[in-house]
Amino acid sequence: MDKKDIEKWLEEYRDAIRSMNTETWVGKFAEDATAEDPVGGPVHKGHERLRAFFDGVRKYSKLLDMQPEFTVVAPPEAVVKWTVTNTTVKDAKIKFGGIGYYKFREDGKLLQMRAFWDLKP
């Protein structure tokens, strides 16, 4: 993947999160991919665990709107500083920032995702 491919992938990833569609989100990952979200929490490996993780997010959130502040791409990796507005199932809005780290396979599937964020001030 080159820089433009990764930038396009990141945009599609944000769209997948915003859609709150588990299968669309999981489909961005390689079969053996890992996600650590947030860093320091459990590492979810493989589609089955990724699916369970995102379904868990959907129990509390009805919309996650991730807006990038800046992105650095150095193929096959990228980091994104972002802000998320989380609209909960009870219509509360929680805004927080973080940094995402992404490592890709050549075929365009995500191999590793690590999200650095904390809701505590």
C-alpha positions as CSV (number, residue, x, y, z in Angstrom):
1,M,0.0,0.0,0.0
2,D,1.2,3.5,-0.8
3,K,0.4,6.7,1.0
4,K,-2.7,7.5,-1.0
5,D,-4.0,3.9,-0.5
6,I,-3.6,4.3,3.3
7,E,-5.2,7.7,3.4
8,K,-8.2,6.3,1.5
9,W,-8.3,3.3,3.8
10,L,-8.3,5.6,6.9
11,E,-11.3,7.6,5.5
12,E,-13.2,4.3,4.8
13,Y,-12.3,3.2,8.3
14,R,-13.8,6.3,9.8
15,D,-16.9,5.8,7.7
16,A,-17.1,2.2,8.9
17,I,-17.0,3.4,12.6
18,R,-19.6,6.1,11.9
19,S,-21.9,3.5,10.3
20,M,-21.8,1.5,13.5
21,N,-22.0,-1.6,11.3
22,T,-20.0,-4.4,12.9
23,E,-19.4,-6.4,9.7
24,T,-18.2,-3.3,7.7
25,W,-15.8,-2.5,10.5
26,V,-14.5,-6.0,11.0
27,G,-14.1,-6.4,7.2
28,K,-11.3,-3.7,7.3
29,F,-9.1,-6.1,9.4
30,A,-7.0,-9.1,8.4
31,E,-8.2,-12.4,9.8
32,D,-5.4,-12.5,12.3
33,A,-5.4,-8.8,13.1
34,T,-5.2,-7.3,16.6
35,A,-6.9,-4.3,18.1
36,E,-6.0,-2.7,21.4
37,D,-8.6,-0.1,22.2
38,P,-7.7,1.6,24.5
39,V,-4.0,0.7,24.8
40,G,-3.6,-1.0,28.2
41,G,-6.9,-2.8,27.8
42,P,-7.5,-6.2,26.3
43,V,-6.0,-7.1,22.9
44,H,-8.7,-8.4,20.6
45,K,-7.2,-10.9,18.0
46,G,-9.1,-12.2,15.0
47,H,-12.4,-11.5,13.5
48,E,-14.5,-13.2,16.1
49,R,-13.0,-11.2,19.0
50,L,-13.0,-8.0,16.9
51,R,-16.7,-8.6,16.2
52,A,-17.5,-9.1,19.9
53,F,-15.5,-5.9,20.8
54,F,-17.4,-3.7,18.3
55,D,-20.8,-5.3,19.2
56,G,-19.9,-4.3,22.8
57,V,-19.3,-0.7,21.8
58,R,-22.6,-0.7,20.0
59,K,-24.4,-1.5,23.2
60,Y,-23.4,1.9,24.7
61,S,-22.9,4.1,21.6
62,K,-25.3,4.8,18.7
63,L,-22.9,7.1,16.9
64,L,-19.1,7.5,16.9
65,D,-18.0,10.5,14.9
66,M,-14.2,10.4,14.5
67,Q,-12.6,13.6,13.1
68,P,-8.9,13.5,12.2
69,E,-6.8,16.5,13.4
70,F,-3.7,15.3,11.7
71,T,-2.4,12.2,10.0
72,V,1.1,10.9,9.4
73,V,1.5,8.1,6.9
74,A,4.8,6.1,6.5
75,P,3.8,2.9,4.6
76,P,2.9,0.4,5.8
77,E,2.1,2.3,9.0
78,A,0.1,5.4,9.9
79,V,-0.8,7.4,13.0
80,V,-3.8,9.7,13.3
81,K,-4.6,12.3,16.0
82,W,-8.4,12.4,16.3
83,T,-11.3,13.7,18.2
84,V,-14.4,11.5,18.7
85,T,-17.9,12.6,19.6
86,N,-19.7,9.6,21.0
87,T,-23.5,9.8,21.1
88,T,-24.6,7.2,23.6
89,V,-27.7,5.2,23.4
90,K,-29.2,7.5,26.0
91,D,-28.4,10.5,23.7
92,A,-25.6,11.9,25.9
93,K,-22.6,13.3,24.0
94,I,-19.0,12.5,25.2
95,K,-16.1,14.1,23.3
96,F,-12.6,12.9,23.7
97,G,-9.3,12.8,21.8
98,G,-6.7,10.2,21.1
99,I,-4.1,8.9,18.7
100,G,-4.6,5.8,16.6
101,Y,-1.7,3.6,15.3
102,Y,-2.3,1.5,12.3
103,K,-0.2,-1.2,10.6
104,F,-1.2,-2.6,7.2
105,R,-0.6,-5.7,5.1
106,E,0.2,-5.1,1.4
107,D,-3.3,-6.3,0.4
108,G,-4.9,-3.4,2.2
109,K,-6.1,-5.2,5.3
110,L,-5.3,-3.9,8.8
111,L,-2.9,-6.0,10.7
112,Q,-2.7,-4.0,13.9
113,M,-4.6,-1.1,15.5
114,R,-3.7,0.5,18.8
115,A,-5.8,3.4,20.1
116,F,-4.3,5.7,22.7
117,W,-7.0,7.5,24.7
118,D,-8.4,8.0,28.2
119,L,-11.7,9.6,29.3
120,K,-10.2,10.7,32.6
121,P,-9.0,14.4,32.6
